[in-house]
Amino acid sequence: MRLFFPSRTGRWAAFSIQALALSFLGSAQVRAAEYQSELFQKVKLIYSDSFDQPAMNTEFWEVRQSTTWAVRDGVLVGAPSSKEFQEKKRASADPTHAGLNPVIWLKQIPENFVCSFRLRYSGSGYKNGFPLIDIGHHIHTVRFSEKATSMVIRKNVEVVNLEKPLLSLNEWHEVAIELKKGKLLFSIDGKMHVLESVNVDMTGQHQIDFKGLDGGGCEIDDVKLWEGF
């Protein structure tokens, strides 16, 4: 199949679908190379996803608490669980995992890694330490509020409150995380903080958790995951 587009001279130029595909692939490769690691001299790309396919890659993503996730218009979109599930869970012995907020895990995270992505948490306001990102399950927790970003290590073993970088609600942000033993870098829209601590360690941890607001939404796009060396 061939597509025809007007050139500057007014003549019609023909482009094959294959040529366009190669062009888009080249652009994607350029975007993948844009992020420069601060903590590692070398990185190896493990996973990259712009959600151009309608199905979620379940080798890398795990939906939690029966929350609702789908790829829509090139974005991974999350919402709370159904009302039926919430009511059933609230009446059970485990009412705290009722899926009131969208929750999803990015899996296969190396112990030394770089991860960049676009993120938008939506909702009416920050509440009770949400939204947040867990780097390792409850190991390195980054909580967002209107005036501060809190980095909490192993459930309050160590807590650092930062005025920057901040993540506002209902807006897209460029986020990057880098971690190696003893050092954690967290960046939002190019503004970064590096936490150096003996408590920073991903040993035995292989995931990043995204947790939104009760009744709110979460959107993720342009995910890239590297192993660091």
N, CA, C and O of each residue as an XYZ file, in Angstrom:
916
protein
N       0.847     -1.199      0.000
C       0.000      0.000      0.000
C       0.873      1.237      0.000
O       1.902      1.280      0.674
N       0.459      2.255     -0.765
C       1.241      3.484     -0.823
C       0.339      4.651     -0.479
O      -0.832      4.691     -0.858
N       0.920      5.618      0.264
C       0.199      6.832      0.629
C       0.826      7.999     -0.114
O       2.031      8.005     -0.366
N       0.005      8.992     -0.467
C       0.505     10.131     -1.222
C       0.259     11.414     -0.435
O      -0.838     11.655      0.070
N       1.320     12.241     -0.345
C       1.242     13.506      0.376
C       1.775     14.616     -0.521
O       2.698     14.381     -1.300
N       1.214     15.821     -0.429
C       1.712     16.921     -1.262
C       3.085     17.366     -0.809
O       3.323     17.520      0.389
N       3.997     17.577     -1.756
C       5.326     18.076     -1.436
C       5.304     19.596     -1.481
O       4.282     20.189     -1.827
N       6.434     20.246     -1.129
C       6.518     21.709     -1.131
C       6.365     22.274     -2.536
O       5.935     23.413     -2.722
N       6.727     21.454     -3.523
C       6.651     21.942     -4.904
C       5.257     21.789     -5.488
O       5.002     22.200     -6.620
N       4.349     21.191     -4.707
C       2.992     20.989     -5.210
C       2.800     19.641     -5.853
O       1.668     19.233     -6.112
N       3.893     18.935     -6.118
C       3.795     17.608     -6.687
C       3.474     16.605     -5.578
O       3.693     16.883     -4.399
N       2.967     15.468     -5.953
C       2.590     14.447     -4.974
C       3.745     13.477     -4.790
O       4.245     12.876     -5.741
N       4.147     13.346     -3.540
C       5.242     12.423     -3.220
C       4.665     11.164     -2.621
O       3.743     11.223     -1.808
N       5.201     10.021     -3.018
C       4.691      8.730     -2.541
C       5.593      8.193     -1.440
O       6.819      8.245     -1.532
N       4.957      7.680     -0.404
C       5.678      7.061      0.697
C       5.047      5.702      0.972
O       3.823      5.591      1.053
N       5.845      4.701      1.111
C       5.312      3.375      1.427
C       5.060      3.268      2.919
O       5.678      3.973      3.717
N       4.152      2.385      3.287
C       3.893      2.118      4.692
C       5.166      1.677      5.388
O       5.407      2.031      6.543
N       5.990      0.894      4.674
C       7.237      0.413      5.257
C       8.164      1.578      5.594
O       8.801      1.580      6.647
N       8.243      2.568      4.703
C       9.108      3.721      4.960
C       8.623      4.501      6.164
O       9.419      4.950      6.988
N       7.293      4.664      6.262
C       6.748      5.377      7.413
C       7.031      4.621      8.714
O       7.368      5.227      9.731
N       6.893      3.301      8.670
C       7.152      2.488      9.862
C       8.592      2.628     10.301
O       8.871      2.744     11.494
N       9.519      2.617      9.342
C      10.922      2.785      9.678
C      11.185      4.162     10.264
O      12.002      4.313     11.173
N      10.487      5.171      9.740
C      10.640      6.520     10.266
C      10.190      6.595     11.715
O      10.881      7.170     12.557
N       9.024      6.011     12.007
C       8.511      6.028     13.376
C       9.428      5.248     14.308
O       9.656      5.657     15.446
N       9.964      4.104     13.817
C      10.872      3.308     14.619
C      12.125      4.092     14.954
O      12.618      4.038     16.080
N      12.642      4.825     13.971
C      13.813      5.648     14.210
C      13.555      6.709     15.258
O      14.405      6.965     16.111
N      12.366      7.341     15.199
C      12.016      8.362     16.183
C      11.917      7.759     17.571
O      12.347      8.371     18.549
N      11.348      6.550     17.663
C      11.221      5.885     18.960
C      12.590      5.565     19.538
O      12.806      5.692     20.743
N      13.518      5.148     18.675
C      14.854      4.836     19.149
C      15.566      6.085     19.649
O      16.315      6.022     20.624
N      15.340      7.213     18.995
C      15.922      8.472     19.449
C      15.364      8.853     20.818
O      16.111      9.260     21.707
N      14.023      8.715     20.985
C      13.411      9.041     22.275
C      13.942      8.136     23.373
O      14.163      8.579     24.500
N      14.147      6.858     23.040
C      14.640      5.903     24.043
C      16.037      6.262     24.510
O      16.428      5.935     25.631
N      16.800      6.945     23.640
C      18.172      7.289     23.995
C      18.282      8.650     24.661
O      19.379      9.046     25.054
N      17.191      9.373     24.801
C      17.253     10.732     25.314
C      17.667     10.790     26.774
O      18.443     11.669     27.150
N      17.175      9.877     27.613
C      17.485      9.938     29.034
C      18.917      9.496     29.289
O      19.341      8.442     28.814
N      19.659     10.299     30.038
C      21.044      9.997     30.366
C      21.139      9.678     31.847
O      20.755     10.490     32.689
N      21.648      8.504     32.165
C      21.731      8.067     33.550
C      22.739      8.892     34.342
O      23.794      9.271     33.833
N      22.390      9.159     35.596
C      23.268      9.866     36.513
C      24.083      8.901     37.383
O      25.178      9.246     37.827
N      23.557      7.700     37.627
C      24.191      6.777     38.560
C      24.980      5.656     37.897
O      25.797      5.001     38.545
N      24.736      5.430     36.595
C      25.374      4.293     35.932
C      26.148      4.734     34.698
O      25.737      5.645     33.980
N      27.268      4.073     34.468
C      28.041      4.343     33.263
C      27.439      3.649     32.048
O      27.510      4.162     30.931
N      26.839      2.469     32.274
C      26.236      1.715     31.192
C      24.858      1.233     31.616
O      24.625      0.939     32.788
N      23.942      1.154     30.648
C      22.602      0.618     30.901
C      22.205     -0.287     29.739
O      22.642     -0.091     28.605
N      21.368     -1.285     30.040
C      20.848     -2.188     29.010
C      19.325     -2.118     29.049
O      18.713     -2.355     30.091
N      18.721     -1.794     27.919
C      17.272     -1.666     27.854
C      16.613     -3.038     28.026
O      16.941     -3.989     27.317
N      15.677     -3.124     28.979
C      14.952     -4.357     29.260
C      13.539     -4.310     28.699
O      13.024     -5.304     28.189
N      12.919     -3.133     28.804
C      11.506     -3.027     28.427
C      11.215     -1.591     28.012
O      11.667     -0.639     28.649
N      10.456     -1.456     26.939
C      10.027     -0.152     26.458
C       8.607     -0.276     25.937
O       8.297     -1.211     25.199
N       7.742      0.657     26.313
C       6.340      0.547     25.918
C       5.702      1.925     25.814
O       5.683      2.688     26.780
N       5.186      2.231     24.641
C       4.406      3.450     24.432
C       2.925      3.133     24.299
O       2.128      3.998     23.938
N       2.559      1.888     24.592
C       1.170      1.439     24.607
C       0.457      1.692     23.275
O      -0.666      2.193     23.216
N       1.168      1.319     22.219
C       0.595      1.414     20.881
C      -0.272      0.199     20.556
O      -1.063      0.232     19.614
N      -0.124     -0.873     21.337
C      -0.926     -2.074     21.148
C      -2.099     -2.062     22.129
O      -1.961     -1.532     23.231
N      -3.239     -2.628     21.761
C      -4.421     -2.551     22.615
C      -4.337     -3.380     23.884
O      -5.056     -3.109     24.845
N      -3.460     -4.397     23.905
C      -3.362     -5.277     25.072
C      -2.192     -4.879     25.956
O      -1.121     -4.530     25.460
N      -2.394     -4.932     27.253
C      -1.345     -4.677     28.216
C      -0.356     -5.846     28.221
O      -0.755     -7.004     28.099
N       0.927     -5.537     28.361
C       1.960     -6.564     28.422
C       2.003     -7.128     29.846
O       2.611     -6.534     30.737
N       1.361     -8.268     30.051
C       1.240     -8.828     31.395
C       2.532     -9.471     31.897
O       2.607     -9.868     33.060
N       3.550     -9.581     31.038
C       4.849    -10.032     31.522
C       5.490     -8.975     32.410
O       6.317     -9.288     33.267
N       5.099     -7.715     32.196
C       5.692     -6.622     32.962
C       4.694     -5.906     33.868
O       5.105     -5.174     34.768
N       3.398     -6.098     33.651
C       2.397     -5.377     34.445
C       1.486     -6.365     35.172
O       1.065     -7.372     34.603
N       1.192     -6.067     36.420
C       0.265     -6.882     37.205
C      -0.760     -5.974     37.879
O      -0.410     -5.147     38.721
N      -2.015     -6.135     37.506
C      -3.107     -5.360     38.100
C      -3.385     -5.888     39.498
O      -3.427     -7.099     39.714
N      -3.576     -4.971     40.452
C      -3.798     -5.359     41.831
C      -5.165     -4.891     42.328
O      -5.733     -3.918     41.834
N      -5.668     -5.621     43.322
C      -6.905     -5.283     44.026
C      -8.110     -5.171     43.081
O      -9.045     -4.415     43.345
N      -8.078     -5.918     42.001
C      -9.176     -5.919     41.017
C      -9.507     -4.525     40.492
O     -10.639     -4.257     40.087
N      -8.514     -3.644     40.502
C      -8.745     -2.324     39.928
C      -8.824     -2.428     38.412
O      -8.458     -3.456     37.842
N      -9.290     -1.392     37.766
C      -9.611     -1.430     36.343
C      -8.495     -0.760     35.535
O      -8.224      0.427     35.715
N      -7.847     -1.522     34.645
C      -6.768     -0.991     33.818
C      -6.982     -1.403     32.370
O      -7.403     -2.524     32.084
N      -6.683     -0.473     31.453
C      -6.817     -0.745     30.026
C      -5.946      0.226     29.246
O      -5.643      1.323     29.713
N      -5.551     -0.191     28.056
C      -4.823      0.700     27.148
C      -5.849      1.468     26.327
O      -6.669      0.873     25.628
N      -5.798      2.801     26.419
C      -6.740      3.643     25.694
C      -5.990      4.791     25.030
O      -5.288      5.556     25.691
N      -6.148      4.898     23.715
C      -5.530      5.994     22.949
C      -4.030      6.110     23.247
O      -3.504      7.211     23.405
N      -3.357      4.971     23.320
C      -1.913      4.984     23.503
C      -1.451      5.289     24.905
O      -0.309      5.708     25.096
N      -2.315      5.091     25.908
C      -1.980      5.359     27.303
C      -2.516      4.214     28.160
O      -3.612      3.713     27.912
N      -1.741      3.796     29.176
C      -2.232      2.827     30.152
C      -3.034      3.586     31.202
O      -2.489      4.433     31.910
N      -4.328      3.283     31.304
C      -5.253      4.061     32.124
C      -5.810      3.186     33.245
O      -6.286      2.079     32.996
N      -5.749      3.689     34.487
C      -6.232      2.942     35.629
C      -7.320      3.672     36.386
O      -7.330      4.900     36.463
N      -8.249      2.889     36.950
C      -9.356      3.419     37.746
C      -9.614      2.456     38.900
O      -9.096      1.340     38.882
N     -10.403      2.852     39.911
C     -10.707      1.969     41.038
C     -11.446      0.708     40.610
O     -11.878      0.584     39.464
N     -11.585     -0.222     41.545
C     -12.316     -1.458     41.307
C     -13.814     -1.182     41.234
O     -14.269     -0.070     41.502
N     -14.558     -2.195     40.875
C     -16.006     -2.047     40.782
C     -16.621     -1.873     42.167
O     -16.022     -2.262     43.169
N     -17.798     -1.297     42.222
C     -18.508     -1.111     43.490
C     -18.798     -2.463     44.136
O     -18.741     -2.594     45.359
N     -19.110     -3.469     43.319
C     -19.397     -4.802     43.845
C     -18.183     -5.385     44.558
O     -18.308     -5.955     45.642
N     -17.001     -5.240     43.943
C     -15.788     -5.753     44.565
C     -15.489     -4.999     45.849
O     -15.110     -5.608     46.850
N     -15.653     -3.682     45.833
C     -15.378     -2.877     47.022
C     -16.269     -3.302     48.189
O     -15.795     -3.452     49.315
N     -17.535     -3.491     47.920
C     -18.465     -3.878     48.977
C     -18.127     -5.265     49.532
O     -18.183     -5.493     50.741
N     -17.782     -6.174     48.641
C     -17.422     -7.527     49.070
C     -16.160     -7.514     49.922
O     -16.083     -8.207     50.936
N     -15.166     -6.718     49.507
C     -13.896     -6.674     50.232
C     -14.059     -5.982     51.580
O     -13.447     -6.404     52.561
N     -14.861     -4.944     51.648
C     -15.082     -4.244     52.905
C     -15.729     -5.145     53.947
O     -15.512     -4.968     55.146
N     -16.517     -6.104     53.496
C     -17.195     -7.019     54.412
C     -16.334     -8.234     54.753
O     -16.755     -9.093     55.528
N     -15.126     -8.312     54.178
C     -14.253     -9.460     54.390
C     -13.259     -9.187     55.514
O     -13.319     -8.151     56.177
N     -12.341    -10.134     55.718
C     -11.290     -9.968     56.720
C     -10.148     -9.089     56.219
O      -9.201     -8.828     56.961
N     -10.224     -8.633     54.979
C      -9.176     -7.796     54.386
C      -9.791     -6.561     53.738
O      -9.735     -6.414     52.517
N     -10.381     -5.666     54.541
C     -11.076     -4.510     53.960
C     -10.150     -3.426     53.408
O     -10.607     -2.542     52.683
N      -8.860     -3.476     53.737
C      -7.939     -2.418     53.311
C      -7.514     -2.549     51.858
O      -6.938     -1.612     51.307
N      -7.781     -3.683     51.222
C      -7.395     -3.880     49.828
C      -8.642     -3.984     48.945
O      -8.807     -4.931     48.175
N      -9.497     -2.996     49.081
C     -10.777     -3.009     48.364
C     -10.698     -2.357     46.989
O     -11.701     -2.278     46.281
N      -9.517     -1.892     46.609
C      -9.383     -1.291     45.282
C     -10.059      0.054     45.148
O     -10.564      0.394     44.078
N     -10.076      0.827     46.227
C     -10.676      2.165     46.160
C      -9.858      3.098     45.280
O     -10.386      4.055     44.714
N      -8.569      2.813     45.169
C      -7.684      3.598     44.318
C      -7.025      2.673     43.292
O      -6.826      1.492     43.575
N      -6.684      3.186     42.109
C      -6.045      2.337     41.096
C      -4.652      1.897     41.557
O      -3.859      2.718     42.019
N      -4.359      0.602     41.430
C      -3.075      0.049     41.845
C      -2.579     -0.906     40.771
O      -3.317     -1.771     40.300
N      -1.310     -0.736     40.389
C      -0.703     -1.638     39.412
C       0.778     -1.758     39.712
O       1.391     -0.823     40.228
N       1.365     -2.925     39.385
C       2.790     -3.165     39.583
C       3.492     -3.262     38.234
O       3.003     -3.909     37.308
N       4.649     -2.607     38.140
C       5.587     -2.837     37.045
C       6.604     -3.847     37.545
O       7.294     -3.597     38.533
N       6.704     -4.993     36.868
C       7.513     -6.107     37.360
C       8.848     -6.212     36.615
O       9.157     -5.429     35.716
N       9.622     -7.216     37.034
C      10.935     -7.530     36.449
C      11.926     -6.371     36.614
O      12.734     -6.107     35.723
N      11.858     -5.692     37.743
C      12.781     -4.593     38.018
C      14.102     -5.155     38.529
O      14.102     -5.902     39.508
N      15.231     -4.822     37.899
C      16.530     -5.295     38.399
C      16.904     -4.608     39.715
O      16.323     -3.583     40.071
N      17.872     -5.172     40.430
C      18.333     -4.552     41.667
C      19.023     -3.220     41.396
O      18.959     -2.312     42.225
N      19.672     -3.095     40.260
C      20.279     -1.834     39.822
C      19.566     -1.423     38.539
O      19.651     -2.124     37.530
N      18.868     -0.302     38.571
C      18.018     -0.003     37.417
C      17.836      1.492     37.201
O      18.093      2.322     38.073
N      17.380      1.784     35.993
C      16.901      3.115     35.608
C      15.520      2.906     34.999
O      15.328      2.002     34.186
N      14.555      3.742     35.390
C      13.216      3.652     34.817
C      12.686      5.058     34.584
O      12.715      5.893     35.488
N      12.207      5.320     33.386
C      11.607      6.613     33.077
C      10.212      6.388     32.508
O       9.952      5.376     31.858
N       9.324      7.335     32.756
C       7.950      7.217     32.282
C       7.245      8.560     32.416
O       7.704      9.461     33.119
N       6.117      8.668     31.721
C       5.217      9.803     31.896
C       4.088      9.359     32.810
O       3.596      8.236     32.699
N       3.673     10.252     33.725
C       2.701      9.865     34.742
C       1.736     11.003     35.023
O       2.122     12.167     35.117
N       0.460     10.630     35.155
C      -0.537     11.608     35.601
C      -1.462     10.936     36.611
O      -2.167      9.979     36.293
N      -1.441     11.460     37.832
C      -2.406     11.050     38.845
C      -3.522     12.080     38.873
O      -3.263     13.280     38.954
N      -4.760     11.616     38.807
C      -5.892     12.544     38.823
C      -6.742     12.312     40.064
O      -6.820     11.204     40.596
N      -7.375     13.388     40.506
C      -8.233     13.335     41.682
C      -8.497     14.728     42.198
O      -7.957     15.708     41.686
N      -9.334     14.809     43.218
C      -9.741     16.128     43.739
C      -8.756     16.705     44.736
O      -8.801     17.904     45.012
N      -7.861     15.884     45.291
C      -6.884     16.409     46.244
C      -6.077     15.303     46.901
O      -6.547     14.172     47.027
N      -4.857     15.634     47.320
C      -4.005     14.669     48.006
C      -4.671     14.250     49.323
O      -5.340     15.056     49.969
N      -4.479     12.972     49.718
C      -5.137     12.512     50.934
C      -4.434     11.284     51.506
O      -4.158     10.316     50.797
N      -4.153     11.350     52.808
C      -3.625     10.207     53.566
C      -2.390      9.578     52.930
O      -2.263      8.355     52.872
N      -1.484     10.426     52.457
C      -0.239      9.921     51.883
C      -0.329      9.413     50.469
O       0.612      8.789     49.980
N      -1.429      9.662     49.798
C      -1.609      9.259     48.405
C      -1.764     10.491     47.530
O      -2.235     11.533     47.985
N      -1.357     10.359     46.246
C      -0.827      9.176     45.565
C       0.625      8.907     45.937
O       1.276      9.715     46.600
N       1.125      7.734     45.487
C       2.490      7.369     45.818
C       3.050      6.411     44.780
O       2.332      5.861     43.945
N       4.370      6.234     44.867
C       5.080      5.218     44.096
C       5.920      4.421     45.078
O       6.704      4.990     45.837
N       5.756      3.099     45.063
C       6.591      2.199     45.856
C       7.692      1.650     44.961
O       7.412      1.030     43.934
N       8.928      1.873     45.344
C      10.069      1.328     44.609
C      10.541      0.104     45.396
O      11.330      0.224     46.334
N      10.046     -1.078     45.001
C      10.105     -2.232     45.879
C       8.877     -2.147     46.768
O       8.499     -1.054     47.189
N       8.252     -3.266     47.061
C       6.970     -3.250     47.762
C       7.141     -2.783     49.211
O       7.648     -3.523     50.054
N       6.711     -1.540     49.490
C       6.835     -0.913     50.815
C       8.295     -0.767     51.250
O       8.578     -0.709     52.447
N       9.216     -0.708     50.300
C      10.640     -0.586     50.640
C      11.111      0.861     50.535
O      11.625      1.417     51.506
N      10.942      1.466     49.382
C      11.263      2.887     49.188
C       9.987      3.542     48.663
O       9.646      3.377     47.492
N       9.292      4.270     49.504
C       7.991      4.835     49.157
C       8.118      6.341     48.924
O       8.600      7.079     49.784
N       7.679      6.777     47.751
C       7.684      8.209     47.417
C       6.238      8.689     47.453
O       5.432      8.329     46.596
N       5.921      9.503     48.455
C       4.566     10.015     48.645
C       4.487     11.468     48.184
O       5.418     12.249     48.383
N       3.367     11.811     47.571
C       3.205     13.150     47.021
C       2.133     13.927     47.775
O       1.086     13.387     48.133
N       2.416     15.195     48.006
C       1.434     16.111     48.575
C       1.601     17.456     47.902
O       2.459     17.623     47.034
N       0.781     18.417     48.301
C       0.795     19.714     47.633
C       2.093     20.472     47.856
O       2.558     21.176     46.959
N       2.689     20.339     49.045
C       3.853     21.150     49.390
C       5.141     20.354     49.561
O       6.200     20.946     49.768
N       5.078     19.046     49.482
C       6.283     18.253     49.720
C       6.186     16.895     49.037
O       5.103     16.384     48.751
N       7.360     16.338     48.790
C       7.486     14.950     48.366
C       8.243     14.221     49.466
O       9.341     14.632     49.840
N       7.674     13.154     49.982
C       8.297     12.426     51.085
C       8.887     11.122     50.574
O       8.232     10.369     49.854
N      10.136     10.865     50.957
C      10.794      9.613     50.617
C      10.894      8.800     51.905
O      11.641      9.155     52.817
N      10.141      7.715     51.971
C      10.021      6.911     53.189
C      10.659      5.543     52.935
O      10.254      4.813     52.031
N      11.656      5.214     53.743
C      12.375      3.960     53.565
C      11.876      2.936     54.573
O      11.899      3.178     55.780
N      11.430      1.803     54.079
C      11.019      0.655     54.892
C      10.070      1.054     56.022
O      10.308      0.765     57.195
N       8.999      1.721     55.635
C       7.939      2.093     56.586
C       8.486      2.855     57.793
O       8.346      2.420     58.936
N       9.110      3.997     57.515
C       9.546      4.958     58.529
C      10.874      4.631     59.194
O      11.203      5.246     60.209
N      11.657      3.683     58.666
C      13.032      3.534     59.139
C      13.802      4.825     58.878
O      14.648      5.237     59.671
N      13.491      5.444     57.763
C      14.101      6.724     57.403
C      13.090      7.521     56.594
O      12.461      6.980     55.684
N      12.924      8.810     56.915
C      11.970      9.669     56.212
C      12.661     10.975     55.835
O      13.281     11.627     56.674
N      12.546     11.345     54.568
C      13.095     12.606     54.072
C      11.973     13.371     53.387
O      11.353     12.859     52.454
N      11.706     14.598     53.842
C      10.675     15.444     53.237
C      11.341     16.497     52.358
O      12.243     17.211     52.798
N      10.885     16.583     51.111
C      11.503     17.478     50.134
C      10.506     18.516     49.644
O       9.343     18.200     49.394
N      10.962     19.752     49.507
C      10.123     20.771     48.873
C      10.077     20.564     47.364
O       9.102     20.941     46.715
N      11.119     19.969     46.807
C      11.191     19.648     45.390
C      11.923     18.329     45.248
O      12.787     18.011     46.065
N      11.591     17.546     44.214
C      10.612     17.830     43.157
C       9.192     17.497     43.588
O       8.974     16.564     44.360
N       8.232     18.261     43.089
C       6.825     18.056     43.395
C       6.098     17.449     42.201
O       6.489     17.655     41.051
N       5.041     16.702     42.487
C       4.212     16.134     41.437
C       2.788     16.619     41.659
O       2.129     16.220     42.619
N       2.319     17.478     40.769
C       0.970     18.030     40.886
C      -0.051     17.051     40.317
O       0.270     16.216     39.471
N      -1.268     17.169     40.792
C      -2.346     16.310     40.320
C      -2.903     16.811     38.995
O      -2.799     17.993     38.670
N      -3.488     15.904     38.244
C      -4.219     16.217     37.013
C      -3.339     16.837     35.924
O      -3.833     17.536     35.041
N      -2.048     16.577     35.995
C      -1.111     17.066     34.986
C      -0.097     15.975     34.664
O       0.265     15.176     35.528
N       0.355     15.949     33.419
C       1.384     14.993     33.017
C       2.745     15.436     33.527
O       3.074     16.622     33.517
N       3.533     14.457     33.975
C       4.894     14.722     34.439
C       5.851     13.680     33.854
O       5.480     12.527     33.635
N       7.084     14.113     33.607
C       8.150     13.222     33.188
C       8.895     12.776     34.448
O       9.480     13.597     35.154
N       8.870     11.487     34.721
C       9.436     10.942     35.955
C      10.572      9.985     35.616
O      10.496      9.230     34.647
N      11.627     10.027     36.427
C      12.735      9.083     36.279
C      13.161      8.603     37.659
O      13.188      9.372     38.620
N      13.491      7.329     37.740
C      13.980      6.717     38.966
C      15.257      5.956     38.632
O      15.315      5.217     37.650
N      16.279      6.149     39.465
C      17.489      5.351     39.350
C      17.828      4.826     40.737
O      17.708      5.550     41.725
N      18.249      3.573     40.811
C      18.586      3.011     42.115
C      19.721      2.018     41.999
O      19.728      1.141     41.135
N      20.671      2.179     42.887
C      21.664      1.153     43.144
C      21.901      1.155     44.648
O      21.574      2.130     45.325
N      22.447      0.108     45.161
C      22.568     -0.039     46.602
C      23.240      1.179     47.215
O      24.362      1.528     46.850
N      22.544      1.830     48.155
C      23.075      2.999     48.831
C      22.686      4.327     48.219
O      22.977      5.377     48.793
N      22.021      4.306     47.042
C      21.712      5.574     46.370
C      20.423      5.451     45.560
O      20.248      4.514     44.781
N      19.527      6.416     45.761
C      18.255      6.479     45.034
C      18.081      7.867     44.441
O      18.125      8.868     45.155
N      17.882      7.919     43.130
C      17.620      9.180     42.438
C      16.160      9.204     42.016
O      15.644      8.236     41.457
N      15.498     10.330     42.292
C      14.109     10.510     41.874
C      13.994     11.865     41.200
O      14.390     12.882     41.769
N      13.446     11.881     39.976
C      13.383     13.103     39.175
C      11.974     13.318     38.643
O      11.330     12.384     38.165
N      11.498     14.569     38.730
C      10.223     14.957     38.134
C      10.462     16.177     37.256
O      10.899     17.223     37.735
N      10.174     16.034     35.978
C      10.332     17.126     35.012
C      11.732     17.735     35.071
O      11.900     18.951     34.966
N      12.730     16.873     35.240
C      14.113     17.311     35.227
C      14.652     17.797     36.556
O      15.855     18.022     36.686
N      13.787     17.966     37.550
C      14.227     18.375     38.891
C      14.413     17.120     39.724
O      13.479     16.338     39.899
N      15.627     16.928     40.239
C      15.929     15.651     40.858
C      16.437     15.802     42.282
O      16.938     16.850     42.692
N      16.282     14.697     43.024
C      16.875     14.577     44.344
C      17.549     13.216     44.424
O      17.007     12.217     43.952
N      18.723     13.182     45.019
C      19.450     11.936     45.211
C      19.545     11.667     46.708
O      20.104     12.466     47.459
N      18.996     10.542     47.128
C      19.058     10.122     48.526
C      20.156      9.079     48.663
O      20.120      8.033     48.016
N      21.136      9.378     49.515
C      22.207      8.432     49.795
C      21.997      7.875     51.192
O      21.954      8.629     52.165
N      21.866      6.559     51.296
C      21.583      5.929     52.575
C      21.915      4.444     52.502
O      21.743      3.809     51.461
N      22.390      3.900     53.612
C      22.657      2.464     53.664
C      21.357      1.666     53.592
O      21.376      0.461     53.342
N      20.223      2.348     53.812
C      18.929      1.672     53.783
C      18.359      1.522     52.380
O      17.363      0.822     52.193
N      18.967      2.160     51.399
C      18.510      2.029     50.009
C      19.048      0.729     49.442
O      20.259      0.571     49.287
N      18.155     -0.205     49.130
C      18.588     -1.526     48.682
C      17.391     -2.256     48.068
O      16.361     -2.405     48.725
N      17.513     -2.707     46.828
C      16.439     -3.426     46.140
C      16.640     -4.939     46.163
O      15.978     -5.659     45.414
N      17.541     -5.428     47.009
C      17.770     -6.865     47.069
C      16.466     -7.605     47.376
O      15.796     -7.317     48.367
N      16.122     -8.547     46.522
C      14.902     -9.323     46.704
C      13.638     -8.627     46.246
O      12.547     -9.186     46.354
N      13.771     -7.411     45.735
C      12.609     -6.652     45.256
C      12.667     -6.546     43.733
O      13.735     -6.326     43.162
N      11.514     -6.703     43.075
C      11.515     -6.728     41.610
C      10.310     -5.987     41.045
O       9.757     -6.395     40.024
N       9.897     -4.903     41.696
C       8.699     -4.216     41.216
C       8.693     -2.746     41.607
O       9.365     -2.314     42.544
N       7.894     -1.991     40.835
C       7.539     -0.618     41.167
C       6.027     -0.568     41.228
O       5.354     -0.996     40.291
N       5.481     -0.048     42.328
C       4.031      0.010     42.523
C       3.526      1.426     42.271
O       4.084      2.396     42.785
N       2.473      1.534     41.483
C       1.795      2.811     41.260
C       0.460      2.766     42.003
O      -0.348      1.865     41.780
N       0.230      3.744     42.889
C      -0.988      3.753     43.696
C      -1.591      5.158     43.676
O      -0.974      6.120     44.135
N      -2.800      5.257     43.140
C      -3.450      6.553     42.998
C      -4.308      6.918     44.188
O      -4.202      6.324     45.260
N      -5.157      7.901     43.982
C      -6.059      8.410     45.012
C      -7.355      7.615     45.038
O      -7.773      7.059     44.022
N      -7.988      7.565     46.204
C      -9.314      6.953     46.290
C     -10.262      7.660     45.321
O     -10.425      8.879     45.369
N     -10.875      6.883     44.456
C     -11.802      7.445     43.486
C     -11.143      8.178     42.347
O     -11.829      8.743     41.496
N      -9.814      8.183     42.312
C      -9.088      8.916     41.275
C      -8.618      8.024     40.149
O      -9.008      6.860     40.050
N      -7.767      8.592     39.292
C      -7.262      7.864     38.142
C      -5.751      7.902     38.082
O      -5.104      8.698     38.762
N      -5.199      7.025     37.254
C      -3.758      6.985     37.020
C      -3.528      6.708     35.548
O      -4.136      5.804     34.976
N      -2.646      7.489     34.933
C      -2.297      7.296     33.521
C      -0.782      7.207     33.405
O      -0.050      8.006     33.988
N      -0.325      6.213     32.638
C       1.101      5.942     32.480
C       1.408      5.806     30.996
O       0.636      5.211     30.244
N       2.548      6.366     30.580
C       2.917      6.287     29.164
C       4.434      6.346     29.028
O       5.147      6.723     29.959
N       4.907      5.966     27.851
C       6.326      6.055     27.478
C       7.237      5.472     28.548
O       8.138      6.150     29.041
N       7.003      4.223     28.905
C       7.785      3.548     29.942
C       9.050      2.952     29.334
O       9.004      2.312     28.283
N      10.177      3.169     30.003
C      11.445      2.557     29.608
C      12.164      2.076     30.856
O      12.290      2.806     31.840
N      12.627      0.848     30.800
C      13.304      0.236     31.944
C      14.645     -0.311     31.493
O      14.730     -1.080     30.535
N      15.694      0.097     32.200
C      17.055     -0.371     31.912
C      17.655     -1.032     33.141
O      17.315     -0.689     34.273
N      18.548     -1.980     32.908
C      19.416     -2.463     33.977
C      20.679     -1.629     33.972
O      21.237     -1.341     32.913
N      21.133     -1.237     35.163
C      22.321     -0.380     35.268
C      23.559     -1.154     35.629
O      23.510     -2.132     36.376
N      24.699     -0.693     35.075
C      25.988     -1.338     35.339
C      27.041     -0.295     35.702
O      28.193     -0.645     35.959
